[in-house]
Amino acid sequence: MKQLTRLSALLLACLVLLGTTLVACAAEQPSGFSDVSPDAWYADAVSWCRENGIMGGTSETAFSPNSPMTRAMLATVLHRAAGEPEAGRTTPFSDVSPDTWYTEAVAWAADQGLVTGYGNGRFGTDDPITREQLATILWRYAGSPEAAGGPDFKDAADLSGYARSAVSWAAVQGIVTGLNENRFAPRDNATRAQVATILTRYLSQDTQPAPVPEPQKPEAAGYPAFDLAAGTVPLNDGHTMPILGIGTYALSDQQAENSVYWALKAGFRLIDTARIYGNEPGVGRGIRRAIDEGIVKREEIFVTTKMWTSDFGNGDAAIDASLSRLGLDYIDLMILHHSQPSNDVQAYQAMERAVEAGKLRSIGLSNYYTPADFDRLVNATTIKPALLQNETHPYHQSGEMKGHIAQYGTVLESWFPLGGRGNTQTLFNDPTISGIAQAHGVSSAQVIIRWHLQAGNICIPGSSNEQHIIEDFDVWDFALTDQEMAQMTALERDARFANY
Ligand SMILES: NC(=O)c1ccc[n+]([C@@H]2O[C@H](COP(=O)([O-])OP(=O)(O)OC[C@H]3O[C@@H](n4cnc5c(N)ncnc54)[C@H](OP(=O)(O)O)[C@@H]3O)[C@@H](O)[C@H]2O)c1
């Protein structure tokens, strides 16, 4: 027993000695870490981060330069860089318990809209951060500044949509650089050495903007300005359009009649249907019911329908057929349902003729997802599209297309604004969205709808339920703050729910 005690004492003494030697060795390195040699490309950055209290080691002696940076670590580092301000609320994530070293930092970063969870209530504390995520978080931290030009990395095509502006900005600022052969490797995990270097470049720049991200603003030059008080937006052709409407996708003819009638009764003035939904007659009946009861006049409402792709070769007849099914003598807005390069120009020209003839007031497009595809049609036709209707919601915010169409004064309209049938719970239960809803005493659906309107997206939630319809129109008496808008903007993940 005595021998055992002596052995333990000896071992302990050795360990203490070894520890002291390691600390001493580490202290001799300028960075203070034994695994950061003075001539490493990241040595100065590690020293700077340590001196400024931004980033410490993984232990007293080690920095672990090649280890991945976790999401919790990054939140902590940014929180320190911001002076460790108090978080505005408790952590919204189920996997961040209230008493860890990163709890306050994660709550603060989420509150600022800098980080988001995975949409299932989890933050992914120990998950590594990728290079494009790192650039995006820093970009948000800098206030989401506009970036001139796209990133010119060889693998720029691999960048996720949400990260493109961020990486362009970070590259122009000299904050991120490419790896070998001018590759950015967006999905590679960022190592701690890379993070230290990028943070040093960023934080040691002379002029640092306040670390509060800007909310998504709809006022890119030329983008139509929403009148939230009137609930309308001026179109590029001189007409005015309501910004909140009822959608009728997947509703039967009978359901569409009821939903349209309930919607007009609840205050909606915009209706969205399509020939392919097979419910234009029901929509027409719903409108007539509301007019007959004195709820609305024809000229007070705005009816949209869409020309289906198989009709593109015979657009003039398709327009007449929609007019007849709806029972209207003019349609406020007709849009081509999908891009179809073989003959969409021909179909659009039929709509241009119908504008001349007074059958259509405004015309536009749906499901054009690249600037090149949009411009292909614009360059071959005369009337600039008044509107582009694309899948748009907090997880797919259509920033690129919205920025692109602004030059034509074209406005964006969101389909699947709540995620679409079968997906709505994903958005409704997102902790950011449900947290904002709780703060305002409204539903998640109302928060999402209000976000669309404040972000400059015309919103057309679909519903077959009168209570939901009433609720969906009840979004005028509250407003999301700039910070809440920024939090919503930060939910972008370039993820569509539909696959067409
Ligand atoms: N251009 C295109 O290719 C295209 C594609 C899809 C859709 N669209 C248009 O965009 C419109 C909107 O899209 P969408 O209808 O497919 O999807 P959506 O509006 O994102 O979601 C509709 C779903 O939300 C539910 N909902 C609505 N309000 C609610 C509330 N207050 N509380 C709880 N649930 C609520 C509806 O259920 P209930 O019926 O139970 O209320 C329905 O399940 C369509 O109706 C259509 O007009 C266009």
Ligand as a Chemical Component Dictionary entry (heavy atoms), coordinates in Angstrom:
data_LIG
# 
_chem_comp.id                   LIG 
_chem_comp.type                 NON-POLYMER 
_chem_comp.pdbx_formal_charge   0 
_chem_comp.three_letter_code    LIG 
# 
loop_
_chem_comp_atom.comp_id 
_chem_comp_atom.atom_id 
_chem_comp_atom.alt_atom_id 
_chem_comp_atom.type_symbol 
_chem_comp_atom.charge 
_chem_comp_atom.model_Cartn_x 
_chem_comp_atom.model_Cartn_y 
_chem_comp_atom.model_Cartn_z 
_chem_comp_atom.pdbx_ordinal 
LIG N1  N1  N 0  -46.783 29.554 -59.283 1  
LIG C1  C1  C 0  -46.716 28.356 -58.762 2  
LIG O1  O1  O 0  -46.096 27.434 -59.307 3  
LIG C2  C2  C 0  -47.381 28.098 -57.461 4  
LIG C3  C3  C 0  -47.087 26.931 -56.739 5  
LIG C4  C4  C 0  -47.717 26.724 -55.527 6  
LIG C5  C5  C 0  -48.588 27.673 -55.043 7  
LIG N2  N2  N 1  -48.891 28.787 -55.748 8  
LIG C6  C6  C 0  -49.856 29.810 -55.262 9  
LIG O2  O2  O 0  -49.400 30.236 -53.980 10 
LIG C7  C7  C 0  -50.453 30.040 -53.039 11 
LIG C8  C8  C 0  -49.880 29.755 -51.670 12 
LIG O3  O3  O 0  -49.215 28.518 -51.652 13 
LIG P1  P1  P 0  -49.869 27.201 -50.993 14 
LIG O4  O4  O 0  -51.295 27.432 -50.762 15 
LIG O5  O5  O -1 -49.506 26.069 -51.859 16 
LIG O6  O6  O 0  -49.050 27.065 -49.654 17 
LIG P2  P2  P 0  -49.004 27.968 -48.328 18 
LIG O7  O7  O 0  -49.848 29.168 -48.464 19 
LIG O8  O8  O 0  -47.575 28.158 -47.993 20 
LIG O9  O9  O 0  -49.600 26.962 -47.268 21 
LIG C9  C9  C 0  -50.909 26.515 -47.343 22 
LIG C10 C10 C 0  -51.122 25.690 -46.093 23 
LIG O10 O10 O 0  -51.144 26.572 -44.977 24 
LIG C11 C11 C 0  -52.246 26.268 -44.163 25 
LIG N3  N3  N 0  -52.628 27.509 -43.506 26 
LIG C12 C12 C 0  -52.979 28.688 -44.067 27 
LIG N4  N4  N 0  -53.212 29.613 -43.125 28 
LIG C13 C13 C 0  -53.032 28.995 -41.932 29 
LIG C14 C14 C 0  -53.119 29.413 -40.600 30 
LIG N5  N5  N 0  -53.465 30.662 -40.280 31 
LIG N6  N6  N 0  -52.871 28.514 -39.618 32 
LIG C15 C15 C 0  -52.516 27.245 -39.918 33 
LIG N7  N7  N 0  -52.399 26.783 -41.176 34 
LIG C16 C16 C 0  -52.655 27.653 -42.179 35 
LIG C17 C17 C 0  -53.284 25.715 -45.090 36 
LIG O11 O11 O 0  -54.153 24.842 -44.407 37 
LIG P3  P3  P 0  -55.754 25.128 -44.325 38 
LIG O12 O12 O 0  -56.325 24.890 -45.693 39 
LIG O13 O13 O 0  -56.200 24.125 -43.304 40 
LIG O14 O14 O 0  -55.911 26.532 -43.863 41 
LIG C18 C18 C 0  -52.420 24.920 -46.071 42 
LIG O15 O15 O 0  -52.141 23.640 -45.564 43 
LIG C19 C19 C 0  -51.230 28.861 -53.631 44 
LIG O16 O16 O 0  -52.473 28.673 -53.012 45 
LIG C20 C20 C 0  -51.251 29.244 -55.069 46 
LIG O17 O17 O 0  -52.255 30.217 -55.322 47 
LIG C21 C21 C 0  -48.288 29.017 -56.951 48 
# 
loop_
_chem_comp_bond.comp_id 
_chem_comp_bond.atom_id_1 
_chem_comp_bond.atom_id_2 
_chem_comp_bond.value_order 
_chem_comp_bond.pdbx_ordinal 
LIG N1  C1  SING 1  
LIG C1  O1  DOUB 2  
LIG C1  C2  SING 3  
LIG C2  C3  SING 4  
LIG C2  C21 DOUB 5  
LIG C3  C4  DOUB 6  
LIG C4  C5  SING 7  
LIG C5  N2  DOUB 8  
LIG N2  C6  SING 9  
LIG N2  C21 SING 10 
LIG C6  O2  SING 11 
LIG C6  C20 SING 12 
LIG O2  C7  SING 13 
LIG C7  C8  SING 14 
LIG C7  C19 SING 15 
LIG C8  O3  SING 16 
LIG O3  P1  SING 17 
LIG P1  O4  DOUB 18 
LIG P1  O5  SING 19 
LIG P1  O6  SING 20 
LIG O6  P2  SING 21 
LIG P2  O7  DOUB 22 
LIG P2  O8  SING 23 
LIG P2  O9  SING 24 
LIG O9  C9  SING 25 
LIG C9  C10 SING 26 
LIG C10 O10 SING 27 
LIG C10 C18 SING 28 
LIG O10 C11 SING 29 
LIG C11 N3  SING 30 
LIG C11 C17 SING 31 
LIG N3  C12 SING 32 
LIG N3  C16 SING 33 
LIG C12 N4  DOUB 34 
LIG N4  C13 SING 35 
LIG C13 C14 SING 36 
LIG C13 C16 DOUB 37 
LIG C14 N5  SING 38 
LIG C14 N6  DOUB 39 
LIG N6  C15 SING 40 
LIG C15 N7  DOUB 41 
LIG N7  C16 SING 42 
LIG C17 O11 SING 43 
LIG C17 C18 SING 44 
LIG O11 P3  SING 45 
LIG P3  O12 DOUB 46 
LIG P3  O13 SING 47 
LIG P3  O14 SING 48 
LIG C18 O15 SING 49 
LIG C19 O16 SING 50 
LIG C19 C20 SING 51 
LIG C20 O17 SING 52 
# 
